[in-house]
Amino acid sequence: MAEQIRFQCLNCRHRFEAQTLTQEEKEEARRQDRPTYPIGCPMCRRTDIRRGWS
């Protein structure tokens, strides 16, 4: 089951929430050769983000 996690973009400082796969779901996807994509900022599309809002 996917988790709802808060992120903040290090480029534009936009705060957003995104659903991410659990560690077990990521491992299962890799075993089945399904892609797992990095999370990107919805405003600037950059992937340099961090967890949490501080």
CHARMM internal coordinates of N, CA and C (Angstrom, degrees):
IC EDIT
DIST 1 N 1 CA 1.4465
DIST 1 CA 1 C 1.5279
ANGL 1 N 1 CA 1 C 108.45
DIST 1 C 2 N 1.3020
ANGL 1 CA 1 C 2 N 116.56
DIHE 1 N 1 CA 1 C 2 N 133.10
DIST 2 N 2 CA 1.4604
ANGL 1 C 2 N 2 CA 121.88
DIHE 1 CA 1 C 2 N 2 CA -177.25
DIST 2 CA 2 C 1.5228
ANGL 2 N 2 CA 2 C 110.76
DIHE 1 C 2 N 2 CA 2 C -70.09
DIST 2 C 3 N 1.3270
ANGL 2 CA 2 C 3 N 115.28
DIHE 2 N 2 CA 2 C 3 N 150.35
DIST 3 N 3 CA 1.4547
ANGL 2 C 3 N 3 CA 122.12
DIHE 2 CA 2 C 3 N 3 CA 179.70
DIST 3 CA 3 C 1.5230
ANGL 3 N 3 CA 3 C 109.76
DIHE 2 C 3 N 3 CA 3 C -107.14
DIST 3 C 4 N 1.3201
ANGL 3 CA 3 C 4 N 117.41
DIHE 3 N 3 CA 3 C 4 N 143.57
DIST 4 N 4 CA 1.4618
ANGL 3 C 4 N 4 CA 122.94
DIHE 3 CA 3 C 4 N 4 CA 175.33
DIST 4 CA 4 C 1.5334
ANGL 4 N 4 CA 4 C 106.93
DIHE 3 C 4 N 4 CA 4 C -92.55
DIST 4 C 5 N 1.3321
ANGL 4 CA 4 C 5 N 117.16
DIHE 4 N 4 CA 4 C 5 N 117.18
DIST 5 N 5 CA 1.4619
ANGL 4 C 5 N 5 CA 121.98
DIHE 4 CA 4 C 5 N 5 CA -175.81
DIST 5 CA 5 C 1.5192
ANGL 5 N 5 CA 5 C 109.53
DIHE 4 C 5 N 5 CA 5 C -127.33
DIST 5 C 6 N 1.3347
ANGL 5 CA 5 C 6 N 115.89
DIHE 5 N 5 CA 5 C 6 N 143.87
DIST 6 N 6 CA 1.4576
ANGL 5 C 6 N 6 CA 121.92
DIHE 5 CA 5 C 6 N 6 CA 178.42
DIST 6 CA 6 C 1.5233
ANGL 6 N 6 CA 6 C 109.95
DIHE 5 C 6 N 6 CA 6 C -88.45
DIST 6 C 7 N 1.3308
ANGL 6 CA 6 C 7 N 115.50
DIHE 6 N 6 CA 6 C 7 N 140.77
DIST 7 N 7 CA 1.4585
ANGL 6 C 7 N 7 CA 122.25
DIHE 6 CA 6 C 7 N 7 CA 178.70
DIST 7 CA 7 C 1.5165
ANGL 7 N 7 CA 7 C 109.84
DIHE 6 C 7 N 7 CA 7 C -134.16
DIST 7 C 8 N 1.3357
ANGL 7 CA 7 C 8 N 115.80
DIHE 7 N 7 CA 7 C 8 N 158.61
DIST 8 N 8 CA 1.4581
ANGL 7 C 8 N 8 CA 121.69
DIHE 7 CA 7 C 8 N 8 CA 172.32
DIST 8 CA 8 C 1.5202
ANGL 8 N 8 CA 8 C 107.90
DIHE 7 C 8 N 8 CA 8 C -133.80
DIST 8 C 9 N 1.3293
ANGL 8 CA 8 C 9 N 115.71
DIHE 8 N 8 CA 8 C 9 N 131.37
DIST 9 N 9 CA 1.4539
ANGL 8 C 9 N 9 CA 121.54
DIHE 8 CA 8 C 9 N 9 CA 179.85
DIST 9 CA 9 C 1.5278
ANGL 9 N 9 CA 9 C 109.24
DIHE 8 C 9 N 9 CA 9 C -73.04
DIST 9 C 10 N 1.3061
ANGL 9 CA 9 C 10 N 117.58
DIHE 9 N 9 CA 9 C 10 N 134.38
DIST 10 N 10 CA 1.4620
ANGL 9 C 10 N 10 CA 121.62
DIHE 9 CA 9 C 10 N 10 CA 177.85
DIST 10 CA 10 C 1.5219
ANGL 10 N 10 CA 10 C 111.90
DIHE 9 C 10 N 10 CA 10 C -81.99
DIST 10 C 11 N 1.3235
ANGL 10 CA 10 C 11 N 117.56
DIHE 10 N 10 CA 10 C 11 N -12.47
DIST 11 N 11 CA 1.4573
ANGL 10 C 11 N 11 CA 121.73
DIHE 10 CA 10 C 11 N 11 CA 179.50
DIST 11 CA 11 C 1.5308
ANGL 11 N 11 CA 11 C 111.44
DIHE 10 C 11 N 11 CA 11 C -88.76
DIST 11 C 12 N 1.3383
ANGL 11 CA 11 C 12 N 117.42
DIHE 11 N 11 CA 11 C 12 N -57.97
DIST 12 N 12 CA 1.4668
ANGL 11 C 12 N 12 CA 121.07
DIHE 11 CA 11 C 12 N 12 CA -175.10
DIST 12 CA 12 C 1.5278
ANGL 12 N 12 CA 12 C 113.12
DIHE 11 C 12 N 12 CA 12 C -107.29
DIST 12 C 13 N 1.3199
ANGL 12 CA 12 C 13 N 118.14
DIHE 12 N 12 CA 12 C 13 N -2.06
DIST 13 N 13 CA 1.4666
ANGL 12 C 13 N 13 CA 124.73
DIHE 12 CA 12 C 13 N 13 CA 178.35
DIST 13 CA 13 C 1.5329
ANGL 13 N 13 CA 13 C 114.01
DIHE 12 C 13 N 13 CA 13 C 67.59
DIST 13 C 14 N 1.3168
ANGL 13 CA 13 C 14 N 117.10
DIHE 13 N 13 CA 13 C 14 N 15.86
DIST 14 N 14 CA 1.4712
ANGL 13 C 14 N 14 CA 120.98
DIHE 13 CA 13 C 14 N 14 CA 178.00
DIST 14 CA 14 C 1.5243
ANGL 14 N 14 CA 14 C 108.81
DIHE 13 C 14 N 14 CA 14 C -68.74
DIST 14 C 15 N 1.3355
ANGL 14 CA 14 C 15 N 116.26
DIHE 14 N 14 CA 14 C 15 N 135.61
DIST 15 N 15 CA 1.4586
ANGL 14 C 15 N 15 CA 122.07
DIHE 14 CA 14 C 15 N 15 CA 176.85
DIST 15 CA 15 C 1.5175
ANGL 15 N 15 CA 15 C 108.86
DIHE 14 C 15 N 15 CA 15 C -101.35
DIST 15 C 16 N 1.3305
ANGL 15 CA 15 C 16 N 116.30
DIHE 15 N 15 CA 15 C 16 N 134.80
DIST 16 N 16 CA 1.4608
ANGL 15 C 16 N 16 CA 120.02
DIHE 15 CA 15 C 16 N 16 CA -178.94
DIST 16 CA 16 C 1.5174
ANGL 16 N 16 CA 16 C 110.01
DIHE 15 C 16 N 16 CA 16 C -153.71
DIST 16 C 17 N 1.3052
ANGL 16 CA 16 C 17 N 115.25
DIHE 16 N 16 CA 16 C 17 N 164.22
DIST 17 N 17 CA 1.4578
ANGL 16 C 17 N 17 CA 122.29
DIHE 16 CA 16 C 17 N 17 CA 175.97
DIST 17 CA 17 C 1.5206
ANGL 17 N 17 CA 17 C 108.49
DIHE 16 C 17 N 17 CA 17 C -115.06
DIST 17 C 18 N 1.3077
ANGL 17 CA 17 C 18 N 115.76
DIHE 17 N 17 CA 17 C 18 N 144.56
DIST 18 N 18 CA 1.4594
ANGL 17 C 18 N 18 CA 120.47
DIHE 17 CA 17 C 18 N 18 CA 179.61
DIST 18 CA 18 C 1.5266
ANGL 18 N 18 CA 18 C 109.06
DIHE 17 C 18 N 18 CA 18 C -144.53
DIST 18 C 19 N 1.3157
ANGL 18 CA 18 C 19 N 115.23
DIHE 18 N 18 CA 18 C 19 N 151.06
DIST 19 N 19 CA 1.4554
ANGL 18 C 19 N 19 CA 120.06
DIHE 18 CA 18 C 19 N 19 CA 175.91
DIST 19 CA 19 C 1.5165
ANGL 19 N 19 CA 19 C 108.28
DIHE 18 C 19 N 19 CA 19 C -88.18
DIST 19 C 20 N 1.3095
ANGL 19 CA 19 C 20 N 115.79
DIHE 19 N 19 CA 19 C 20 N 131.31
DIST 20 N 20 CA 1.4573
ANGL 19 C 20 N 20 CA 121.26
DIHE 19 CA 19 C 20 N 20 CA 179.51
DIST 20 CA 20 C 1.5223
ANGL 20 N 20 CA 20 C 109.85
DIHE 19 C 20 N 20 CA 20 C -122.32
DIST 20 C 21 N 1.3022
ANGL 20 CA 20 C 21 N 115.44
DIHE 20 N 20 CA 20 C 21 N 157.15
DIST 21 N 21 CA 1.4548
ANGL 20 C 21 N 21 CA 120.65
DIHE 20 CA 20 C 21 N 21 CA 177.08
DIST 21 CA 21 C 1.5274
ANGL 21 N 21 CA 21 C 109.66
DIHE 20 C 21 N 21 CA 21 C -78.13
DIST 21 C 22 N 1.3150
ANGL 21 CA 21 C 22 N 116.03
DIHE 21 N 21 CA 21 C 22 N 147.66
DIST 22 N 22 CA 1.4584
ANGL 21 C 22 N 22 CA 119.94
DIHE 21 CA 21 C 22 N 22 CA 173.54
DIST 22 CA 22 C 1.5294
ANGL 22 N 22 CA 22 C 108.24
DIHE 21 C 22 N 22 CA 22 C -72.87
DIST 22 C 23 N 1.3058
ANGL 22 CA 22 C 23 N 116.52
DIHE 22 N 22 CA 22 C 23 N 167.88
DIST 23 N 23 CA 1.4665
ANGL 22 C 23 N 23 CA 120.81
DIHE 22 CA 22 C 23 N 23 CA -178.83
DIST 23 CA 23 C 1.5320
ANGL 23 N 23 CA 23 C 110.89
DIHE 22 C 23 N 23 CA 23 C -60.64
DIST 23 C 24 N 1.3216
ANGL 23 CA 23 C 24 N 116.98
DIHE 23 N 23 CA 23 C 24 N -39.33
DIST 24 N 24 CA 1.4689
ANGL 23 C 24 N 24 CA 120.44
DIHE 23 CA 23 C 24 N 24 CA 179.65
DIST 24 CA 24 C 1.5333
ANGL 24 N 24 CA 24 C 110.83
DIHE 23 C 24 N 24 CA 24 C -65.68
DIST 24 C 25 N 1.3321
ANGL 24 CA 24 C 25 N 117.07
DIHE 24 N 24 CA 24 C 25 N -39.18
DIST 25 N 25 CA 1.4564
ANGL 24 C 25 N 25 CA 120.65
DIHE 24 CA 24 C 25 N 25 CA 178.64
DIST 25 CA 25 C 1.5275
ANGL 25 N 25 CA 25 C 111.42
DIHE 24 C 25 N 25 CA 25 C -67.20
DIST 25 C 26 N 1.3229
ANGL 25 CA 25 C 26 N 117.64
DIHE 25 N 25 CA 25 C 26 N -36.91
DIST 26 N 26 CA 1.4621
ANGL 25 C 26 N 26 CA 120.99
DIHE 25 CA 25 C 26 N 26 CA 176.56
DIST 26 CA 26 C 1.5218
ANGL 26 N 26 CA 26 C 111.29
DIHE 25 C 26 N 26 CA 26 C -64.25
DIST 26 C 27 N 1.3199
ANGL 26 CA 26 C 27 N 116.23
DIHE 26 N 26 CA 26 C 27 N -44.23
DIST 27 N 27 CA 1.4649
ANGL 26 C 27 N 27 CA 120.27
DIHE 26 CA 26 C 27 N 27 CA 179.36
DIST 27 CA 27 C 1.5314
ANGL 27 N 27 CA 27 C 110.92
DIHE 26 C 27 N 27 CA 27 C -63.61
DIST 27 C 28 N 1.3259
ANGL 27 CA 27 C 28 N 116.84
DIHE 27 N 27 CA 27 C 28 N -41.48
DIST 28 N 28 CA 1.4635
ANGL 27 C 28 N 28 CA 120.74
DIHE 27 CA 27 C 28 N 28 CA 178.77
DIST 28 CA 28 C 1.5249
ANGL 28 N 28 CA 28 C 110.95
DIHE 27 C 28 N 28 CA 28 C -64.09
DIST 28 C 29 N 1.3263
ANGL 28 CA 28 C 29 N 117.31
DIHE 28 N 28 CA 28 C 29 N -41.56
DIST 29 N 29 CA 1.4635
ANGL 28 C 29 N 29 CA 121.04
DIHE 28 CA 28 C 29 N 29 CA 178.20
DIST 29 CA 29 C 1.5285
ANGL 29 N 29 CA 29 C 111.03
DIHE 28 C 29 N 29 CA 29 C -62.63
DIST 29 C 30 N 1.3091
ANGL 29 CA 29 C 30 N 117.34
DIHE 29 N 29 CA 29 C 30 N -40.46
DIST 30 N 30 CA 1.4753
ANGL 29 C 30 N 30 CA 120.53
DIHE 29 CA 29 C 30 N 30 CA 179.08
DIST 30 CA 30 C 1.5226
ANGL 30 N 30 CA 30 C 111.11
DIHE 29 C 30 N 30 CA 30 C -66.85
DIST 30 C 31 N 1.3293
ANGL 30 CA 30 C 31 N 116.83
DIHE 30 N 30 CA 30 C 31 N -37.98
DIST 31 N 31 CA 1.4650
ANGL 30 C 31 N 31 CA 119.99
DIHE 30 CA 30 C 31 N 31 CA 177.76
DIST 31 CA 31 C 1.5212
ANGL 31 N 31 CA 31 C 111.18
DIHE 30 C 31 N 31 CA 31 C -63.35
DIST 31 C 32 N 1.3239
ANGL 31 CA 31 C 32 N 117.09
DIHE 31 N 31 CA 31 C 32 N -33.56
DIST 32 N 32 CA 1.4588
ANGL 31 C 32 N 32 CA 121.65
DIHE 31 CA 31 C 32 N 32 CA -179.32
DIST 32 CA 32 C 1.5257
ANGL 32 N 32 CA 32 C 112.30
DIHE 31 C 32 N 32 CA 32 C -92.62
DIST 32 C 33 N 1.3191
ANGL 32 CA 32 C 33 N 117.50
DIHE 32 N 32 CA 32 C 33 N 10.10
DIST 33 N 33 CA 1.4699
ANGL 32 C 33 N 33 CA 123.83
DIHE 32 CA 32 C 33 N 33 CA 179.82
DIST 33 CA 33 C 1.5265
ANGL 33 N 33 CA 33 C 112.73
DIHE 32 C 33 N 33 CA 33 C 57.13
DIST 33 C 34 N 1.3271
ANGL 33 CA 33 C 34 N 116.75
DIHE 33 N 33 CA 33 C 34 N 35.44
DIST 34 N 34 CA 1.4599
ANGL 33 C 34 N 34 CA 121.56
DIHE 33 CA 33 C 34 N 34 CA 173.61
DIST 34 CA 34 C 1.5205
ANGL 34 N 34 CA 34 C 107.80
DIHE 33 C 34 N 34 CA 34 C -94.98
DIST 34 C 35 N 1.3123
ANGL 34 CA 34 C 35 N 118.56
DIHE 34 N 34 CA 34 C 35 N 142.61
DIST 35 N 35 CA 1.4636
ANGL 34 C 35 N 35 CA 120.34
DIHE 34 CA 34 C 35 N 35 CA -177.55
DIST 35 CA 35 C 1.5352
ANGL 35 N 35 CA 35 C 112.37
DIHE 34 C 35 N 35 CA 35 C -73.18
DIST 35 C 36 N 1.3050
ANGL 35 CA 35 C 36 N 115.55
DIHE 35 N 35 CA 35 C 36 N 146.05
DIST 36 N 36 CA 1.4663
ANGL 35 C 36 N 36 CA 122.59
DIHE 35 CA 35 C 36 N 36 CA 170.26
DIST 36 CA 36 C 1.5180
ANGL 36 N 36 CA 36 C 105.92
DIHE 35 C 36 N 36 CA 36 C -120.93
DIST 36 C 37 N 1.3157
ANGL 36 CA 36 C 37 N 116.54
DIHE 36 N 36 CA 36 C 37 N 122.04
DIST 37 N 37 CA 1.4532
ANGL 36 C 37 N 37 CA 121.58
DIHE 36 CA 36 C 37 N 37 CA -174.21
DIST 37 CA 37 C 1.5193
ANGL 37 N 37 CA 37 C 111.51
DIHE 36 C 37 N 37 CA 37 C -100.69
DIST 37 C 38 N 1.3324
ANGL 37 CA 37 C 38 N 117.91
DIHE 37 N 37 CA 37 C 38 N 148.87
DIST 38 N 38 CA 1.4660
ANGL 37 C 38 N 38 CA 119.54
DIHE 37 CA 37 C 38 N 38 CA 175.12
DIST 38 CA 38 C 1.5243
ANGL 38 N 38 CA 38 C 110.55
DIHE 37 C 38 N 38 CA 38 C -71.30
DIST 38 C 39 N 1.3033
ANGL 38 CA 38 C 39 N 116.13
DIHE 38 N 38 CA 38 C 39 N 154.86
DIST 39 N 39 CA 1.4595
ANGL 38 C 39 N 39 CA 121.12
DIHE 38 CA 38 C 39 N 39 CA 179.00
DIST 39 CA 39 C 1.5172
ANGL 39 N 39 CA 39 C 108.46
DIHE 38 C 39 N 39 CA 39 C -83.11
DIST 39 C 40 N 1.3229
ANGL 39 CA 39 C 40 N 116.71
DIHE 39 N 39 CA 39 C 40 N 135.70
DIST 40 N 40 CA 1.4594
ANGL 39 C 40 N 40 CA 121.97
DIHE 39 CA 39 C 40 N 40 CA 179.49
DIST 40 CA 40 C 1.5150
ANGL 40 N 40 CA 40 C 111.21
DIHE 39 C 40 N 40 CA 40 C -120.51
DIST 40 C 41 N 1.2972
ANGL 40 CA 40 C 41 N 115.86
DIHE 40 N 40 CA 40 C 41 N 155.38
DIST 41 N 41 CA 1.4579
ANGL 40 C 41 N 41 CA 122.88
DIHE 40 CA 40 C 41 N 41 CA 177.95
DIST 41 CA 41 C 1.5322
ANGL 41 N 41 CA 41 C 109.28
DIHE 40 C 41 N 41 CA 41 C -65.34
DIST 41 C 42 N 1.3335
ANGL 41 CA 41 C 42 N 118.85
DIHE 41 N 41 CA 41 C 42 N 131.59
DIST 42 N 42 CA 1.4612
ANGL 41 C 42 N 42 CA 120.07
DIHE 41 CA 41 C 42 N 42 CA 179.15
DIST 42 CA 42 C 1.5331
ANGL 42 N 42 CA 42 C 113.05
DIHE 41 C 42 N 42 CA 42 C -70.90
DIST 42 C 43 N 1.3199
ANGL 42 CA 42 C 43 N 118.65
DIHE 42 N 42 CA 42 C 43 N -18.37
DIST 43 N 43 CA 1.4634
ANGL 42 C 43 N 43 CA 121.48
DIHE 42 CA 42 C 43 N 43 CA -178.91
DIST 43 CA 43 C 1.5290
ANGL 43 N 43 CA 43 C 111.79
DIHE 42 C 43 N 43 CA 43 C -86.26
DIST 43 C 44 N 1.3422
ANGL 43 CA 43 C 44 N 117.08
DIHE 43 N 43 CA 43 C 44 N -51.84
DIST 44 N 44 CA 1.4666
ANGL 43 C 44 N 44 CA 119.96
DIHE 43 CA 43 C 44 N 44 CA -174.34
DIST 44 CA 44 C 1.5346
ANGL 44 N 44 CA 44 C 113.07
DIHE 43 C 44 N 44 CA 44 C -112.09
DIST 44 C 45 N 1.3334
ANGL 44 CA 44 C 45 N 117.28
DIHE 44 N 44 CA 44 C 45 N -3.37
DIST 45 N 45 CA 1.4765
ANGL 44 C 45 N 45 CA 123.17
DIHE 44 CA 44 C 45 N 45 CA 176.44
DIST 45 CA 45 C 1.5356
ANGL 45 N 45 CA 45 C 114.35
DIHE 44 C 45 N 45 CA 45 C 67.89
DIST 45 C 46 N 1.3111
ANGL 45 CA 45 C 46 N 118.30
DIHE 45 N 45 CA 45 C 46 N 9.62
DIST 46 N 46 CA 1.4658
ANGL 45 C 46 N 46 CA 120.32
DIHE 45 CA 45 C 46 N 46 CA 177.83
DIST 46 CA 46 C 1.5266
ANGL 46 N 46 CA 46 C 109.26
DIHE 45 C 46 N 46 CA 46 C -79.38
DIST 46 C 47 N 1.3262
ANGL 46 CA 46 C 47 N 116.36
DIHE 46 N 46 CA 46 C 47 N 154.74
DIST 47 N 47 CA 1.4664
ANGL 46 C 47 N 47 CA 120.47
DIHE 46 CA 46 C 47 N 47 CA -179.32
DIST 47 CA 47 C 1.5181
ANGL 47 N 47 CA 47 C 112.58
DIHE 46 C 47 N 47 CA 47 C -106.30
DIST 47 C 48 N 1.3311
ANGL 47 CA 47 C 48 N 118.16
DIHE 47 N 47 CA 47 C 48 N 6.76
DIST 48 N 48 CA 1.4690
ANGL 47 C 48 N 48 CA 119.80
DIHE 47 CA 47 C 48 N 48 CA 176.20
DIST 48 CA 48 C 1.5282
ANGL 48 N 48 CA 48 C 108.21
DIHE 47 C 48 N 48 CA 48 C -86.85
DIST 48 C 49 N 1.3302
ANGL 48 CA 48 C 49 N 114.05
DIHE 48 N 48 CA 48 C 49 N 89.80
DIST 49 N 49 CA 1.4563
ANGL 48 C 49 N 49 CA 122.33
DIHE 48 CA 48 C 49 N 49 CA -176.09
DIST 49 CA 49 C 1.5263
ANGL 49 N 49 CA 49 C 109.19
DIHE 48 C 49 N 49 CA 49 C -126.76
DIST 49 C 50 N 1.3160
ANGL 49 CA 49 C 50 N 115.76
DIHE 49 N 49 CA 49 C 50 N 167.48
DIST 50 N 50 CA 1.4614
ANGL 49 C 50 N 50 CA 120.29
DIHE 49 CA 49 C 50 N 50 CA 173.87
DIST 50 CA 50 C 1.5104
ANGL 50 N 50 CA 50 C 108.51
DIHE 49 C 50 N 50 CA 50 C -135.84
DIST 50 C 51 N 1.3304
ANGL 50 CA 50 C 51 N 114.58
DIHE 50 N 50 CA 50 C 51 N 156.49
DIST 51 N 51 CA 1.4613
ANGL 50 C 51 N 51 CA 120.64
DIHE 50 CA 50 C 51 N 51 CA 179.15
DIST 51 CA 51 C 1.5199
ANGL 51 N 51 CA 51 C 109.87
DIHE 50 C 51 N 51 CA 51 C -76.70
DIST 51 C 52 N 1.3092
ANGL 51 CA 51 C 52 N 115.33
DIHE 51 N 51 CA 51 C 52 N 146.37
DIST 52 N 52 CA 1.4629
ANGL 51 C 52 N 52 CA 121.62
DIHE 51 CA 51 C 52 N 52 CA 174.38
DIST 52 CA 52 C 1.5060
ANGL 52 N 52 CA 52 C 114.08
DIHE 51 C 52 N 52 CA 52 C 86.32
DIST 52 C 53 N 1.3273
ANGL 52 CA 52 C 53 N 114.32
DIHE 52 N 52 CA 52 C 53 N 161.74
DIST 53 N 53 CA 1.4633
ANGL 52 C 53 N 53 CA 121.76
DIHE 52 CA 52 C 53 N 53 CA 176.64
DIST 53 CA 53 C 1.5084
ANGL 53 N 53 CA 53 C 107.06
DIHE 52 C 53 N 53 CA 53 C -115.41
DIST 53 C 54 N 1.3035
ANGL 53 CA 53 C 54 N 117.12
DIHE 53 N 53 CA 53 C 54 N 109.40
DIST 54 N 54 CA 1.4694
ANGL 53 C 54 N 54 CA 118.88
DIHE 53 CA 53 C 54 N 54 CA 178.27
DIST 54 CA 54 C 1.4909
ANGL 54 N 54 CA 54 C 111.52
DIHE 53 C 54 N 54 CA 54 C -126.92
END
COOR INIT
IC SEED 1 N 1 CA 1 C
IC BUILD
